[in-house]
Amino acid sequence: MSDFYFAYGSNLNLKDLREYEERNYANVKKSFVDSISISDGIFFLPDYQLQFTVYSEGREGGVLDVTPNVGHVVAGKLFQVDDWNLLDMKEGSPNFYKRISITVIDENGKTFDAFTYVVSSKNKTGHVKPNQRYVKIVSEGYNEFGISEKLPLAYENLISASENKECEMIDSMFVYGTLRKQECREKIMNEISHYWKNITIRAKMYDIGAFPAIVLDEGIVYGEIHKIKKETSSFDILDLVEGFTDYGKSSLYHRILINSSQGVCWTYVWNGTTENYKVIQSGNWRTRE
């Protein structure tokens, strides 16, 4: 079982978390805040969005939840936990929130198995307006860990969710093989893309046969970044083409987030071994060299 916990709400604010423990768990010998170690960098929960779906008496308003939504992303931090009982108690699990297994992605595109908490379905009541003190507590946590600075969209979506407005998805997609211009699947991108630009990313390319694959390693890969239509169907089409169903072993590729010269974007990386495949030294599928 993973010992990683993905924090996305008020638990990002360590000062508030410590004060909560002091108020409610004075008799607990071991503090959750003191027992965790925090992984460096920002982490992303793919295909989820923020929502305020339940009322909290303690917070005097709505509190955060994450709900599935393809193409969206929730930013947060990974805490390494050695006593889940403390966190379960704080989150009211399994009655108020429940703990679920997830996959998160770091800033370099690496995936991690983790757990997070979502509101139990019996407690969801649609949008519940949060107290602005709670929103400030979460935003201070964003600032503390540099989330607002590195991904302004995360803060913007926090505010949108608090106002019951639609959150923005990440609609940038980097393609490098058969989906590029003048390649055999160009038509697919033409139908879902409304802007594109040639760019390079840091990765290594392999010749898999009829198509290329990339892994996150030293090297340079040539391709295109596209702004795709903000519709779930755009991702459904590309996921089908790339053989991505989930972040398990059965998927041919994994859809991940990477940093590019045009900001954070999605791309697909190979989910298998590259041991018997040739490296494309140029990083350009068109040359195959």
N, C-alpha and C positions, 0 to 999 in steps of 0.2 A: 504493500500500500504506500502511495506517495505521502511524504510528510510536508508537502508544499501547500500553503493556503494562499489563494488569490484574493487580495483585499481590494475593493473598488469603491467603498463608501466611507462612512464615518471612521472606520477602523484605520484609514490612512492617516488620520490625525492622532498621532501618538499621545499628545497632551490630553486630548479629549478622552482617549481610550483609558489612559491612566486614571484620570479623574472619575470616570465611570466605574472603574474597578474599586477605587477607594470609597465611593459612595455605596456601592451595592455588595461588594464582596470583601468587606474588611476582615472577615474571619478566615479567608482563604490564605493559606500559608505561602502559596506560590503564585506570583503575578504572571498573567499571560504576557504582558509587555516585557517583563524581565526575562522570560523564558524563550523568546523567539530570536532568531537571527534573520536579518533582512537581506535578500539577494540584491546585488547591484543592478542598476538600470530599471527601465520601464518594461512592463509586460502587457500583452494585449490578449484579450479574450475574443477570438474571432466569431463572427456570425451571431453576436448578441448586442443588445442595446440597453441603455439605462431606462428605467421607468420607476415612478412612484406609485406602487400598487396597494399599499396597506397603511393603515393608521397606527401610529405608535403613541401611547399615552405619555411615555417618558420624553419623547421628542415633540409632543404637542402638535403633531401633523404627520404628513406622509413621510415614509422612509424609503430608501432605495432598494430596488430589485433589479435583476438582469433577466431579460427575456429573449428568446431566440429571434433573430432577424438576419437573414443572409445578407452579406456585404457590409454589415455594420461591425463595429469593434468597440469594446470597452477597455479603457486603460486602467492600470492599477499596479500593484506591487506583489511580489512573492515573499511570504513569510515562511520560514522553516519552523514547523511546530513539533514540539516533543510531547505535548499533553493536549490532546483534542478535547478532553473533558472541560477544560477551562473555557475554550472557545465555544463549544456547544452550549455551555451554560450561559455565556454572554449573548449568544444569538438566539437563545430559546429553542434550540433544535431538539427534536424534530417538529415541534408544534407550531412555532411562529415562523422561523426559517427552517429549511432543511438543507443538509449538506449533500452536494452532488459532485461527481467526478467530471472534470473538464480537461481540455488541452489549452495551454496558453503559449504565446509566442514572444520571444524576447526581441530586443532591438536589432539583433543580428540574424533574425529569422529562425532561430533554434526553437524547437518545441519542447514543452515540459508537461508532464502529467501533474495535475494538481486537483485540489478541491476548492469549492467556494460555496456560498450560501445563497439560496433563492427563497423567496417567500413561498410558504406552503400554499398549495392551490386553494385550500379551503378558506384562506384568509384574504385572497385577492378580491378587491372590490372596484377595480378600475382605477382611474387616476385619483389620487388623494393629494391635495395641495400640501406641500411641506411648509413647515415653519422656516422662515428665512435664516434663523439662527442655525438650523441644521444644514442648510445649503452652504452657509459660510463655513461651518466646520469641515464639510467635505472639500470645499474649494481651498481652504487652508492646507489640508492634506495634499491636494494636488500641487500646491505651491511648494510645500515642504520637500516633496520628492521630485520636483522639476517637471511634473507631467504637463502642466499648463504651458510651460515654455517650449517643451519639445513637441507636444502635440496640442496646439491650441484648440483643435476640433473637439478634444475631450472635454475641455471646460465649456465650450459652446454647447455641446450636447447635454452637459449637466444642467445648464440653465434652461435649455429647450425642454428637457424632461420635467424640470420643476414647474414649467409653465404649461405643461401638457401640449407642447408643440412637437412636431415630427423631428426626430434626430437625423443628422446627416450621415450617410454611409461614406465609406472610402471608395470612390468610383474610379480610381486610377489603377490601370492594369499594365504590367510590363510583359510583353511577349517577345520571343526570341527565335522561334522556329517556324513551324508550318502555318502559324497564324499571321506572320508578317506580310507586308506588301510584296506582291509578286510571288508568293508561295501558294501552295495548293489549298490552304484553308483561309486565304485572304478574305473571301466572301463573307465568312462568319463574322470577322471583326468589322467589316464594312457595314453590316446590318445592325450592330450594337454599339458602334463607336461613333462619336461625333467630333473627335479631335485626336490627332496623334502627332508624335514627334520622335525623331531618332535620338536615342540616348545610349549610354553604356552603364553597366552596373559591375560591381565587384563579385565575381563568381567564376566557376570553372565549368566549361562545356564539354560534354561527351557525345560521341556519335553512337546512338542506340540502334541505328539502322535506317528506318524510314523517317525518323524524327530525332531531334536532339534532346538532351537532358542537361540540366545544370545542377550543381551542388554548391553550397556556400563554402567556397575555398578561395585561396589566392588565385587571382586571374582577372580577366576582363571579358565581359560578354556584351556583344552588340545586339541591339534590338530596338523596339518601339514602345513608348509609353502611350497608352490610350486613355481617354476619358470615355468611359462606357455609360450607356443609358442607366439611369438610376432606377432599375427595375430588378426584382428578384430573378426574373427570367434570364437576364444577361449573365448572371452567375451560374444559373442552372445549365445554360448552354455551354459555358466554358468548363464548368466542372465535369460535364459529361464528356466533352472532347478530351480532357486531360485525365480522365479516369480517377477523379477525386470523389470519394464518397464520404470519408471521414478521416480522422487523423490516426487510424490504425494501420496495420500491416497490409491490409487488403487493397489499399489505394495505390494506383500506379504512381501518381504524383500527390504531393501535398500543396495546398494553397496557403501561402504564408505572406507575411508582411515584411517588407524590406525598406531601408532608406535609399532614396535615389536623389539625383540632382534636382528632381521635380517634387521632392517631398516623399512622404510615406506612400507606398503603393503595394498592391498585391502582385504576386507572381507565383509560378508553379515550380517546385523543385522535385527532383527525382527521389522516389521513396524506396529505391532498391540499391543493390550493390553496383558499383561501377568497375569492379575488379577486372572484368574481361572486355571492357569497352575502350575504344580509342579516344584519347583526349583531342579535342579540336583546339589546337594551340592558338589559332587566330581569335577564337571566341566568336566567330562569325559563321552561322549556319550556311550562309550562301556560298562561302568558299569551301566549306567542308575540310579545311586543312588545319 
